Amino acid sequence: MSAVVQQDPQLMVVNPPLVQGSKDLHDLTEQISSVVEAKVYETPLKYWITLMCTGSVVLLLGAMLTYLVSTGIGVWGNNRPVGWAWDITNFVFWIGIGHAGTLISAILFLFRQKWRTSINRSAEAMTLFAVMCAGIFPLFHTGRPWRAFYWLFPIPNTDLNIWQNFRSPLIWDVFAVSTYFTVSLLFWFTGLVPDLATLRDRTTSKVRQVVFGILSLGWRGSARHWRHYEQAYLILAGISTPLVLSVHSVVSFDFATSVIPGWHTTIFPPYFVAGAIFSGFACVMTLLLIARWTLNLQNLITIKHLDNMNKIILVTGSVVGYAYCTEFFIAWYSGSIYERFTFLNRAFGPYWWAAWSMYTCNVFIPQLYWFRKMRTNLWVMFVISITTNIGMWFERFVIIATSLTRDFLPSSWGYFSPTWVDICTFIGTIGLFLTLFLLFARFLPMIAISEVKGVASQEKHVFAGQEEGSATLR
């Protein structure tokens, strides 16, 4: 009887295929490669309109950074006592965005989750672009970015007479983030090699043949090549997995190792990691919905993929909500008047609007995903993915601003308000992030051809077996 139930074709409704439509393996290659191989006039107009909009915002970023360097970081709203403000807020926000890429690529790969195959490539690229955006803020906060390399890395120098303080968590950030970026880049490029070889063999352009030929590293698809590829991919997945947990833990040490009320707590490492995965998956959701619409990839990025991602957003959002409750409990249970005041000040002080925006966007709104109808509605997904990242940005801002504006001494209390340069710089990094992603989606395969074909061929045999079993019963 159990065999009969497993072969019931109604299971296709409960557990729909990850690759929809009646496409064979050649059709899948054609569909994914056609985005990269298309002529300029063959690319959908809505893609170019979107790219022009994001590209114009990148020009705004360039103007703001030029103005910042020529004038000084005094154009930012940093003050006393808020020496860290939007710069560190945006840095932590963008680093958190990049976490979902490694989680989807590495951890889900190790757990053999097949639904990752249509979304892992774009998530990996998102990781790289998010880290690039994050690096802008500490780099330009130095005031002299052309000398920052000597200040951040232990390079012997005679003219500056500077040596790094390795006991500072800010230096730990440099090594953690640079290691994370390097491993993520290798992981992303390794997965691209078979697809680059496919594009090399398909193209008729001499320039593309040379470029893709160099990047594909002589790939021929032999059994020996596939064996080495799978071993390298598995090793990189194993290396990347602890990085998912360690990088944002190290970033949280920027705050946890201080004595400022609201920062000096041991809950920050797991709290930051859960929040990073939460915001990262929400950002992947936003990008996939845009790419799915602009590039007509509905049969490859299916509702099943999006539903699974929404479940992870629900779980991590609940973990973040639990962390918020734990913070308030620890502040009360500790008996410290400073800790108690800090958290009451967060909820009811001058920044109450930011704190309650954070609670609403990160805890209350994602609870809609308990209902399957909400998890499968594209407009609901898009709105919640946007509100989630708004809430996670407010989380970083609340942690930094509320603790610095009111610490131990009332005589040193202050208030932070961003300047127009702060706001425009952050908006510019959003434009840079979206522009890089759109260029990636147009000129490189944003879906792993070889992995999707592997899943499609397996599902074809499974569902064919179900149909045969059903026909036998009839």
C-alpha positions as CSV (number, residue, x, y, z in Angstrom):
1,M,0.0,0.0,0.0
2,S,2.8,2.4,0.8
3,A,4.2,2.0,-2.7
4,V,0.8,2.8,-4.2
5,V,0.6,6.0,-2.2
6,Q,4.1,7.2,-3.2
7,Q,3.2,6.7,-6.9
8,D,0.0,8.8,-6.7
9,P,0.2,11.6,-9.3
10,Q,-1.6,13.9,-6.9
11,L,1.7,14.2,-5.0
12,M,2.7,16.5,-7.9
13,V,0.2,19.0,-6.5
14,V,1.4,18.7,-2.9
15,N,5.1,18.6,-3.9
16,P,5.3,20.4,-7.3
17,P,8.5,20.0,-9.5
18,L,11.3,22.5,-9.1
19,V,11.5,23.0,-12.8
20,Q,8.1,23.5,-14.4
21,G,7.0,23.1,-18.0
22,S,7.7,20.3,-20.4
23,K,11.2,21.5,-21.3
24,D,14.0,19.0,-22.0
25,L,17.6,19.6,-21.0
26,H,18.4,21.3,-24.3
27,D,15.5,23.7,-23.8
28,L,16.8,24.6,-20.3
29,T,20.2,25.4,-21.7
30,E,18.7,27.5,-24.4
31,Q,16.5,29.5,-21.9
32,I,19.2,30.3,-19.4
33,S,21.9,31.0,-22.0
34,S,19.6,33.1,-24.2
35,V,19.6,35.9,-21.5
36,V,23.4,36.1,-21.8
37,E,23.6,35.6,-25.6
38,A,20.7,38.0,-26.5
39,K,21.4,41.1,-28.6
40,V,20.8,44.5,-27.1
41,Y,17.5,44.9,-28.9
42,E,16.4,41.4,-27.8
43,T,16.7,42.1,-24.1
44,P,13.3,43.2,-22.6
45,L,12.8,46.9,-22.5
46,K,11.8,46.8,-18.8
47,Y,15.3,45.5,-18.0
48,W,17.0,48.5,-19.6
49,I,14.6,50.9,-17.9
50,T,15.4,49.4,-14.5
51,L,19.1,49.5,-15.3
52,M,19.0,53.2,-16.2
53,C,17.2,54.0,-13.0
54,T,19.7,52.2,-10.8
55,G,22.6,53.5,-12.8
56,S,21.5,57.1,-12.2
57,V,21.6,56.4,-8.5
58,V,25.2,55.1,-8.8
59,L,26.1,58.6,-10.2
60,L,24.6,60.0,-7.0
61,L,26.9,57.8,-5.0
62,G,30.0,58.9,-6.9
63,A,29.0,62.6,-6.4
64,M,28.5,62.1,-2.6
65,L,31.9,60.3,-2.2
66,T,33.7,62.9,-4.2
67,Y,32.1,65.6,-2.0
68,L,33.0,63.7,1.1
69,V,36.7,63.3,0.2
70,S,37.1,66.9,-0.9
71,T,35.3,68.4,2.1
72,G,35.9,65.9,5.0
73,I,33.7,63.5,7.0
74,G,32.3,66.4,8.9
75,V,29.6,66.5,6.1
76,W,28.2,63.3,7.8
77,G,26.0,63.7,10.8
78,N,28.5,62.1,13.2
79,N,28.9,64.1,16.4
80,R,29.6,63.8,20.1
81,P,28.6,61.4,21.6
82,V,27.5,59.6,18.4
83,G,30.9,59.0,16.8
84,W,29.5,56.0,15.0
85,A,26.3,56.7,13.1
86,W,25.0,55.9,9.6
87,D,28.4,54.7,8.4
88,I,28.6,51.8,10.9
89,T,24.9,51.1,10.6
90,N,25.1,50.7,6.9
91,F,28.3,48.7,7.1
92,V,26.6,46.1,9.4
93,F,23.4,46.2,7.3
94,W,25.3,45.3,4.1
95,I,27.4,42.6,5.7
96,G,24.2,41.0,7.0
97,I,22.7,41.1,3.5
98,G,25.5,39.0,2.2
99,H,25.0,36.1,4.6
100,A,22.1,34.5,2.7
101,G,24.3,33.8,-0.3
102,T,26.7,31.6,1.6
103,L,24.0,30.0,3.6
104,I,22.1,29.0,0.4
105,S,25.3,27.9,-1.4
106,A,27.2,26.1,1.3
107,I,24.9,24.9,4.1
108,L,22.0,24.0,1.9
109,F,24.4,22.2,-0.4
110,L,25.8,20.2,2.4
111,F,22.3,19.2,3.4
112,R,21.6,18.3,-0.2
113,Q,18.6,20.6,-0.6
114,K,17.8,20.5,-4.3
115,W,15.6,23.6,-4.2
116,R,18.7,25.8,-3.9
117,T,19.8,25.1,-7.4
118,S,17.8,27.9,-9.1
119,I,18.6,30.6,-6.6
120,N,22.2,29.8,-5.3
121,R,24.0,31.6,-8.2
122,S,22.2,34.9,-7.8
123,A,22.5,34.6,-3.9
124,E,26.3,34.1,-4.2
125,A,26.6,37.2,-6.5
126,M,24.4,39.2,-4.1
127,T,26.9,38.3,-1.3
128,L,29.8,39.7,-3.3
129,F,28.0,42.9,-4.2
130,A,26.7,43.5,-0.6
131,V,30.3,43.1,0.8
132,M,31.5,45.7,-1.8
133,C,28.8,48.1,-0.7
134,A,29.7,47.5,3.0
135,G,33.4,48.2,2.4
136,I,32.6,51.7,1.2
137,F,31.7,53.0,4.6
138,P,34.7,52.1,6.7
139,L,37.0,52.9,3.8
140,F,35.7,56.5,3.4
141,H,35.2,56.9,7.1
142,T,39.0,57.0,7.4
143,G,38.9,60.4,5.6
144,R,41.9,59.4,3.4
145,P,40.8,56.2,1.6
146,W,44.0,56.1,-0.5
147,R,46.0,55.5,2.7
148,A,43.4,53.2,4.4
149,F,45.3,50.1,3.2
150,Y,48.2,50.9,5.5
151,W,45.8,51.6,8.4
152,L,43.7,48.5,8.1
153,F,46.3,45.8,7.2
154,P,49.6,45.1,9.0
155,I,51.9,46.4,6.2
156,P,55.3,47.7,7.2
157,N,55.6,51.4,6.6
158,T,58.1,54.1,7.4
159,D,56.4,57.3,6.5
160,L,53.2,56.7,8.6
161,N,54.8,55.0,11.6
162,I,51.5,53.1,12.1
163,W,51.0,49.6,13.4
164,Q,47.6,48.0,14.0
165,N,46.1,47.1,17.4
166,F,45.3,43.5,17.0
167,R,43.2,43.6,20.2
168,S,40.7,45.8,18.5
169,P,37.6,44.1,17.1
170,L,37.7,46.7,14.2
171,I,40.9,45.0,13.0
172,W,39.2,41.6,13.5
173,D,36.5,42.9,11.1
174,V,39.1,43.6,8.4
175,F,40.4,40.0,8.4
176,A,36.9,38.4,8.9
177,V,35.3,40.3,6.1
178,S,38.2,40.0,3.6
179,T,38.4,36.3,4.2
180,Y,34.6,36.0,3.8
181,F,34.8,37.9,0.5
182,T,37.7,35.9,-0.8
183,V,36.1,32.5,-0.1
184,S,32.7,33.7,-1.4
185,L,34.4,34.8,-4.6
186,L,36.1,31.5,-5.1
187,F,32.9,29.6,-4.3
188,W,30.9,31.7,-6.8
189,F,33.5,31.4,-9.6
190,T,34.0,27.7,-9.1
191,G,30.3,27.1,-9.6
192,L,30.4,29.3,-12.8
193,V,33.1,27.3,-14.6
194,P,30.9,24.6,-16.2
195,D,28.4,27.2,-17.4
196,L,31.1,29.5,-18.7
197,A,32.4,26.5,-20.8
198,T,28.8,26.0,-22.1
199,L,28.7,29.7,-23.2
200,R,32.1,29.4,-24.7
201,D,31.0,26.4,-26.9
202,R,27.8,28.1,-27.9
203,T,28.9,31.6,-28.8
204,T,29.8,32.6,-32.4
205,S,31.6,35.8,-31.3
206,K,35.3,35.6,-31.3
207,V,35.6,38.0,-28.4
208,R,33.2,36.0,-26.2
209,Q,35.0,32.8,-27.2
210,V,38.3,34.2,-25.9
211,V,36.8,35.7,-22.7
212,F,34.7,32.7,-21.8
213,G,37.6,30.4,-22.9
214,I,39.9,32.0,-20.4
215,L,37.4,32.1,-17.6
216,S,36.3,28.5,-18.1
217,L,39.9,27.3,-17.4
218,G,40.0,24.7,-20.1
219,W,36.8,22.9,-18.9
220,R,35.8,20.0,-21.2
221,G,33.2,18.3,-19.1
222,S,35.2,15.0,-18.8
223,A,34.6,12.6,-15.9
224,R,38.0,13.7,-14.4
225,H,36.9,17.4,-14.6
226,W,33.6,16.7,-12.9
227,R,35.3,14.7,-10.2
228,H,37.7,17.5,-9.4
229,Y,35.0,20.1,-9.6
230,E,32.7,18.3,-7.2
231,Q,35.6,17.8,-4.7
232,A,36.6,21.5,-4.9
233,Y,33.0,22.6,-4.5
234,L,32.5,20.4,-1.5
235,I,35.7,21.7,0.1
236,L,34.7,25.3,-0.4
237,A,31.3,24.6,1.0
238,G,32.9,23.1,4.1
239,I,35.1,26.2,4.4
240,S,32.3,28.6,3.8
241,T,29.9,27.1,6.4
242,P,31.8,28.2,9.5
243,L,32.2,31.6,7.9
244,V,28.5,32.1,7.9
245,L,28.5,31.8,11.7
246,S,31.9,33.6,12.3
247,V,31.8,36.7,10.2
248,H,28.8,38.4,11.7
249,S,29.8,37.1,15.1
250,V,33.1,39.0,14.7
251,V,31.1,42.1,13.5
252,S,29.0,41.9,16.6
253,F,32.2,42.0,18.7
254,D,32.5,45.7,17.6
255,F,29.8,46.3,20.1
256,A,29.8,43.3,22.5
257,T,33.4,43.9,23.7
258,S,32.6,47.5,24.8
259,V,31.2,48.6,28.1
260,I,28.4,50.7,26.7
261,P,24.9,49.8,28.0
262,G,22.9,47.9,25.4
263,W,26.1,46.6,23.7
264,H,27.9,44.7,26.5
265,T,26.0,41.4,26.1
266,T,26.9,37.9,25.1
267,I,23.8,37.4,23.1
268,F,25.1,39.5,20.2
269,P,26.9,36.8,18.1
270,P,23.9,34.5,17.6
271,Y,21.5,37.4,17.6
272,F,23.5,39.1,14.8
273,V,23.9,35.8,12.8
274,A,20.1,35.1,12.9
275,G,19.4,38.7,11.9
276,A,21.9,38.5,9.0
277,I,20.3,35.4,7.6
278,F,16.9,37.0,8.1
279,S,17.7,40.1,6.2
280,G,19.8,38.2,3.6
281,F,17.0,35.9,2.6
282,A,14.6,38.9,2.4
283,C,17.0,40.6,0.0
284,V,17.4,37.5,-2.1
285,M,13.6,37.3,-2.3
286,T,13.4,40.9,-3.5
287,L,16.1,40.4,-6.2
288,L,14.6,37.0,-7.4
289,L,11.1,38.5,-7.7
290,I,12.6,41.4,-9.8
291,A,14.7,39.0,-12.0
292,R,11.8,36.6,-12.3
293,W,9.6,39.4,-13.7
294,T,12.1,41.2,-15.9
295,L,13.8,38.1,-17.5
296,N,10.7,35.8,-17.6
297,L,12.1,33.0,-15.4
298,Q,8.8,31.8,-13.9
299,N,9.4,28.2,-14.8
300,L,12.8,28.1,-13.2
301,I,12.2,30.3,-10.1
302,T,9.0,28.7,-9.1
303,I,6.5,29.3,-6.3
304,K,8.0,26.3,-4.5
305,H,11.4,28.0,-4.3
306,L,9.9,31.2,-3.0
307,D,7.7,29.3,-0.5
308,N,10.7,27.5,1.0
309,M,12.6,30.8,1.3
310,N,9.6,32.3,3.1
311,K,9.6,29.5,5.6
312,I,13.2,30.3,6.5
313,I,12.3,34.0,6.7
314,L,9.6,33.1,9.1
315,V,11.9,30.9,11.3
316,T,14.7,33.5,11.4
317,G,12.3,36.3,12.0
318,S,10.9,34.4,15.0
319,V,14.4,33.9,16.3
320,V,15.1,37.6,16.0
321,G,11.9,38.3,17.9
322,Y,13.0,35.9,20.6
323,A,16.3,37.7,20.8
324,Y,14.5,41.0,21.3
325,C,12.5,39.5,24.2
326,T,15.7,38.0,25.7
327,E,17.4,41.4,25.6
328,F,14.6,43.0,27.7
329,F,14.6,40.1,30.1
330,I,18.4,40.2,30.6
331,A,18.2,44.0,31.2
332,W,15.6,43.5,33.9
333,Y,17.1,40.4,35.4
334,S,20.6,41.8,35.6
335,G,19.6,44.4,38.1
336,S,21.7,47.1,36.3
337,I,20.0,50.4,36.3
338,Y,21.9,51.4,33.2
339,E,20.8,48.3,31.2
340,R,17.2,48.8,32.3
341,F,17.2,52.4,31.3
342,T,18.8,51.7,27.9
343,F,16.1,49.3,26.8
344,L,13.3,51.4,28.2
345,N,14.8,54.3,26.4
346,R,14.8,52.3,23.2
347,A,11.1,51.6,23.4
348,F,9.9,54.9,24.8
349,G,12.7,57.4,24.4
350,P,13.5,59.8,21.6
351,Y,14.0,57.0,19.1
352,W,10.8,55.1,19.9
353,W,9.6,55.5,16.3
354,A,12.7,53.6,15.1
355,A,12.4,50.9,17.7
356,W,8.7,50.2,17.0
357,S,9.4,50.3,13.3
358,M,12.0,47.6,13.9
359,Y,9.6,45.4,16.0
360,T,6.8,45.8,13.5
361,C,8.8,45.0,10.4
362,N,11.0,42.2,11.9
363,V,8.6,40.4,14.2
364,F,4.9,41.2,13.6
365,I,4.7,41.4,9.8
366,P,6.6,38.2,9.0
367,Q,4.1,36.2,11.1
368,L,1.8,36.4,8.0
369,Y,3.9,33.6,6.6
370,W,2.2,31.1,8.9
371,F,-0.5,31.1,6.2
372,R,0.4,29.3,3.0
373,K,-1.8,31.7,0.9
374,M,0.5,34.6,2.1
375,R,3.7,32.6,1.4
376,T,2.6,32.0,-2.2
377,N,1.3,35.5,-3.0
378,L,3.9,37.4,-5.1
379,W,2.8,40.8,-4.0
380,V,2.8,39.8,-0.3
381,M,6.3,38.3,-0.7
382,F,7.6,41.5,-2.3
383,V,6.2,43.8,0.3
384,I,7.4,41.7,3.2
385,S,10.9,41.3,1.7
386,I,11.1,45.1,1.5
387,T,9.7,45.8,5.0
388,T,12.0,43.1,6.5
389,N,15.1,44.9,5.2
390,I,13.7,48.2,6.4
391,G,13.2,46.7,9.8
392,M,16.7,45.2,9.8
393,W,18.3,48.5,8.9
394,F,16.3,50.1,11.8
395,E,17.6,47.3,14.1
396,R,21.3,48.3,13.5
397,F,20.4,52.0,13.8
398,V,18.6,51.5,17.1
399,I,21.4,49.4,18.6
400,I,23.9,52.1,17.7
401,A,22.0,55.4,18.1
402,T,20.1,54.7,21.4
403,S,23.2,53.3,23.2
404,L,25.5,56.2,22.2
405,T,23.1,59.1,22.6
406,R,22.3,58.2,26.2
407,D,25.0,56.3,28.1
408,F,26.2,56.6,31.7
409,L,26.5,60.4,32.1
410,P,23.4,62.6,31.4
411,S,25.8,65.5,30.8
412,S,27.1,63.8,27.7
413,W,23.7,62.9,26.2
414,G,23.0,64.0,22.7
415,Y,20.9,63.3,19.6
416,F,21.8,62.1,16.1
417,S,20.2,63.3,12.9
418,P,21.5,62.3,9.5
419,T,22.6,64.9,7.0
420,W,21.6,64.9,3.3
421,V,25.0,63.5,2.5
422,D,24.4,60.5,4.8
423,I,21.0,59.8,3.2
424,C,22.2,60.2,-0.4
425,T,25.3,58.0,0.2
426,F,23.2,55.2,1.5
427,I,20.7,55.5,-1.3
428,G,23.7,55.5,-3.7
429,T,25.0,52.2,-2.3
430,I,21.5,50.7,-2.9
431,G,21.8,51.8,-6.5
432,L,25.3,50.3,-6.8
433,F,24.1,47.0,-5.4
434,L,21.1,46.8,-7.8
435,T,23.2,47.9,-10.8
436,L,25.8,45.3,-10.2
437,F,23.2,42.6,-9.8
438,L,21.4,43.6,-13.0
439,L,24.6,43.6,-15.0
440,F,25.5,40.2,-13.5
441,A,22.0,38.8,-14.5
442,R,22.5,40.1,-18.1
443,F,26.1,39.1,-18.8
444,L,26.5,35.9,-16.8
445,P,24.1,33.0,-16.2
446,M,22.3,33.9,-13.0
447,I,20.9,30.3,-12.8
448,A,23.3,27.4,-12.5
449,I,22.7,25.5,-15.8
450,S,24.4,22.2,-14.8
451,E,22.7,22.0,-11.4
452,V,19.2,22.8,-12.7
453,K,19.6,20.3,-15.5
454,G,20.6,17.7,-12.9
455,V,17.5,18.4,-10.8
456,A,15.3,18.4,-13.9
457,S,16.5,15.0,-15.1
458,Q,16.0,13.5,-11.6
459,E,12.5,14.9,-11.4
460,K,11.6,13.7,-14.9
461,H,12.4,10.1,-13.8
462,V,10.5,10.5,-10.5
463,F,7.3,11.9,-12.0
464,A,7.5,9.5,-15.0
465,G,7.6,6.6,-12.5
466,Q,4.6,8.1,-10.7
467,E,2.6,8.3,-13.9
468,E,3.5,4.7,-14.8
469,G,2.4,3.5,-11.3
470,S,-0.9,5.4,-11.6
471,A,-1.5,3.9,-15.1
472,T,-0.9,0.4,-13.7
473,L,-3.4,1.0,-10.9
474,R,-6.0,2.2,-13.4
